[in-house]
Amino acid sequence: MPKKRTKKSKNFIFKNSKNVEYEVLYTKPNSHHYGDADGTCAPPDDETPKIHINPYLTKRNELNTIIHEFTHAFFWDKSEKEVYKFANTLSKFIYLECNWRKLERSKPNKYKGKN
C-alpha cells in the first residue's frame, strides 16, 4: 500500500484500476539499472510506485513511452511483448492517423474546475 504524500507534488499523480497511486516523473531512467530504457514503471507493490520518462525524447517517442509505461501501471501482469505491441500500435495510430502533436506550453496546465 503506498504511503500518503504529505506535501503537494508538482508531478502528475494518478491511481490505476487497483487504486495504486503512481507519480510520473520526467527524469531519465538510471542507466546503471535500466540500460538505455526511455522509461520505467515501478511495480505496483513498491512503497511509492513511480513512472520515469526520459525528457530528451522526440515527441513521437515520448508519446510511445508514455503509453508503454502507463500500460504497465494498469496491466502489470502483461508481458513486455504484449505491452510493446500495444504501445507501438496505439502511438502509431494516434500520431499518424489522428495527426496528434504535443503542444509546447510556457506554463503548466492548471485545472480551473467547472464554470
N, C-alpha and C positions, 0 to 999 in steps of 0.2 A: 504494500500500500504506500503510495507516495506521501511524503511528509508535506504539511501545509507550508505554503510560502508566506513569509511574514511581511515582505515589502513588495510593492508593485514592480513587476518586471516590464521592461521595455520591449521584450521579445514576444512573439506570438505564442500563445498558450492555448491548447485545445485538449479535449478528452476524446479518447477513442470509444468504440462501441461497447467496451467493457468498463467504461468510466475511469480509465487510467489516464492521468494527466501527463501531457508531453509539453516540452518547451522547445521552440525552434530557434536555433542559433545560426547566424551567418558567420561561421568560422570554419576554416579549413580543417578537415579531419586530421588527426595526428598520423603522420606518415610512418612513424615507427610501429604503430599498431595496425594501421589500415592500408598501408602502401599508398598507391595513387588514387584511392577512392575519392569520388566527388562529393559523397555524402555518406552519412551513417545514421542508423536508428538504433537506439539502445533497446534492450529487451524490456517488455512491459513490467517485469518483476524487479527492475532496478529501483533503487530508492527514489531517484528523481530522473525518470527517463527523458532523454533529450534526442533531438534530431539535429545533426550538424550538416550544413550546406556550405560548400565551398563558394565564397563570394566572388571568385575570379572566373566564373564560368561564362560562356556565351549565353545569350538569352534562351536559345533553344535547349542547350544542355542544362541550364538552370531549371527550366520547366520540367524536363525529363527527370532530373534528380529529385525535385520536389515531389512529383507524382510517385516516383520509386520509393522514396523514404516514407512518405505518408501511407503508402500501401503496406509497407512493413508494419507501421504502427497499428493499422487496423486489422491486418491479416498476418500476424506474426507466424502462424503455423504454415503458411505457404512457402514453397521452395523458392530459392533465389532465381531459378529458371522461370518459374511462373510469374514472379514479381517483375523480373526483367522484361519478359514478353508483354505483360500488361502495360507497364510504364512506357515502353517503346511504342506500342500501338496507340495508346491514348495520347501521348505527347505528339506523335506524328500527325494524328487526326486533328488535334487542336491547333497545332502550328501551321500545317499545310492546308487542310480543308477549311478550317474556321478562320484562318489568317490571323491567329492570335499573336499579339506582340505585347511585351511588357512596356508599360509607360514609366518613364523616369519621373520621379516626383521630387520637388525640392523639400517638401515636408512630409513626415509620415502621415498616413491616414488617421483621422480621428473620427470615431463614431459619434454622431450627433443625436442619435435616437430618432424616434418618430416625430414628425412635425404635426 
